[in-house]
């Protein structure tokens, strides 16, 4: 589950609960354990049919149909996955708001709150809460959650999506008692022994560069995770912390086999390029400088196709 979506959702969920609203937080996947430090993992429900009977507070069965649906950080309708496809009729007959910041969002519903100048959907969510005069309901827990993804979406205010408003929002969240140290530790400093072994294995044995191009990449197979007693969740930030920070690198990518044998690829690049245009060739895209896609092909096929597309892009 995407972190920006998760913490935006959690903030709104918590505030609506304080306003005595009946709220449910749904997603196709459960959040990662690394999100647990902000205390919200337990609220996510998966595989929800929105017009099905549920137990009420008294333990009696009743029907629960939403009056309002809000999506966070979905750049297109297909990114709502089964939450939408298994509830299409409910979506079509319910007021539905799309809150997002991706430049690739086609404004796919009737009511869209999209600001491509926001560094993250969390930043945009905070601005919406201010506009609705709901800041008074932001607890330290909510503030820490929103701060978490502002950190990660901006790479601690380093990425080019960082704006003056991003810094203002961060300062206002600290004023609301956000724990600004906790997310920094959890995402940028904390290491398990196994994760350290995995990163060393990748950096020592899998990292490649393409001659005459300022490109670095790695392709990681499942046996590498087996060897280090890890899984793909331990790869978070390696591309940003190591690949993208090599002094001459302009484009980098990481492809790896996930537990379901799909191949996930993440891209990073300097302002000179647009990796979203490359990812779009594989039917997915996010930001110009940070994009990803999934594929059902073999990791060797994905590697060859990416290099082919890079060659086209770099020769422009």
Number of C-alpha atoms within 10 A of each C-alpha: 12 13 20 24 20 26 28 25 25 23 24 21 20 20 20 15 12 11 11 9 11 11 16 16 16 19 20 16 14 15 19 12 9 13 19 11 14 19 12 20 18 10 16 17 15 14 12 17 17 21 13 11 13 15 11 11 7 6 8 9 12 11 12 16 14 17 12 12 14 14 19 23 24 22 24 19 16 12 12 16 13 17 20 20 12 14 14 12 12 18 18 11 11 13 14 19 16 23 25 27 26 23 17 16 20 12 17 13 12 9 13 17 15 20 17 17 16 21 25 27 30 31 26 24 23 24 16 15 17 12 10 9 10 15 18 10 15 22 17 16 20 26 25 27 30 30 28 28 25 27 22 21 21 17 17 14 17 11 16 12 17 20 15 7 15 21 14 12 20 23 15 16 24 16 11 18 16 24 18 18 11 14 23 16 11 14 16 16 8 10 13 10 9 16 20 13 17 23 17 13 17 17 16 10 11 15 16 15 13 10 8 6 14 15 21 21 21 21 20 20 19 15 12 18 23 11 12 17 12 20 18 17 11 17 16 12 13 15 19 17 12 12 23 22 12 14 8 11 17 19 24 26 25 21 24 24 24 17 11 7 15 15 22 19 22 18 26 25 21 17 13 10 16 19 27 23 18 22 24 15 13 16 11 19 23 22 20 22 20 21 22 23 20 19 18 13 12 14 21 12 11 21 18 11 14 18 13 11 16 16 12 11 14 11 7 5
